[in-house]
């Protein structure tokens, strides 16, 4: 899995945790943000400050508990990011969503159409 650099300040981590504790939903905007949040959390999904690279590989079976939603593009077949989507909403839902995207001629790849996914 490739590495990506990112920073989650202690102040941001505190704000995310506070908002979630109040019942708010956390939405990662992009797979990089999700990977950074997952790298910075503890076993209970509590976000900690983070400054560095993540090479976390999110795949089916991963315990994603840092966010409730994810905004991401439609990813290519056999890609690590498609496996991330499988891990987030399940293979069956992902395949149904992608069938819809193909039928409606939505754009794939990094600058394609995006979708909001809610964690299953």
ZAMARGU-4260 file (C-alpha; in steps of 0.2 Angstrom, whole numbers, plus 5000, padded with zeros to 4 digits):
<rodrens>
0) 5000/5000/5000 | 5007/5017/4996 | 5011/5030/5009 | 5002/5047/5011 | 5007/5061/5022
5) 4995/5071/5033 | 4993/5080/5049 | 4978/5080/5062 | 4981/5093/5075 | 4977/5089/5093
10) 4965/5103/5092 | 4956/5095/5077 | 4956/5078/5085 | 4948/5086/5100 | 4935/5094/5090
15) 4931/5078/5080 | 4929/5068/5096 | 4919/5081/5105 | 4907/5083/5090 | 4905/5064/5089
20) 4902/5063/5108 | 4888/5075/5105 | 4880/5064/5093 | 4887/5072/5077 | 4892/5061/5062
25) 4910/5062/5055 | 4912/5062/5036 | 4929/5059/5029 | 4931/5069/5013 | 4942/5057/5003
30) 4951/5041/5006 | 4967/5049/5012 | 4957/5058/5026 | 4949/5041/5030 | 4967/5033/5031
35) 4974/5047/5041 | 4959/5046/5054 | 4960/5027/5055 | 4979/5028/5058 | 4977/5041/5072
40) 4963/5032/5082 | 4964/5021/5097 | 4955/5005/5098 | 4938/5014/5103 | 4939/5025/5087
45) 4945/5040/5098 | 4955/5052/5086 | 4972/5057/5092 | 4984/5070/5085 | 4994/5063/5070
50) 5009/5070/5060 | 5017/5059/5048 | 5014/5046/5034 | 5001/5032/5034 | 5003/5016/5024
55) 4987/5008/5032 | 4979/4996/5021 | 4960/4996/5023 | 4952/4981/5016 | 4937/4969/5020
60) 4939/4964/5038 | 4946/4981/5044 | 4938/4989/5059 | 4933/5006/5053 | 4927/5016/5068
65) 4933/5033/5066 | 4920/5040/5054 | 4902/5037/5049 | 4903/5043/5031 | 4915/5044/5016
70) 4915/5055/5001 | 4925/5047/4987 | 4926/5045/4969 | 4922/5029/4959 | 4938/5019/4960
75) 4944/5007/4946 | 4942/4988/4947 | 4956/4978/4956 | 4962/4994/4965 | 4966/4995/4984
80) 4954/5010/4985 | 4940/4999/4979 | 4944/4987/4992 | 4943/5001/5005 | 4925/5005/4998
85) 4921/4986/5000 | 4927/4987/5018 | 4917/5003/5021 | 4900/4998/5014 | 4902/4979/5009
90) 4905/4971/4993 | 4887/4968/4989 | 4882/4986/4991 | 4898/4992/4982 | 4894/4981/4967
95) 4876/4988/4966 | 4882/5006/4967 | 4895/5003/4953 | 4882/4995/4942 | 4871/5010/4944
100) 4886/5021/4940 | 4890/5012/4925 | 4872/5012/4919 | 4871/5031/4922 | 4888/5034/4913
105) 4896/5042/4928 | 4914/5046/4927 | 4927/5035/4936 | 4945/5038/4942 | 4952/5053/4952
110) 4943/5067/4944 | 4927/5058/4941 | 4910/5058/4950 | 4910/5057/4968 | 4897/5048/4980
115) 4893/5049/4999 | 4894/5033/5007 | 4887/5029/5024 | 4896/5015/5034 | 4886/4999/5036
</rodrens>
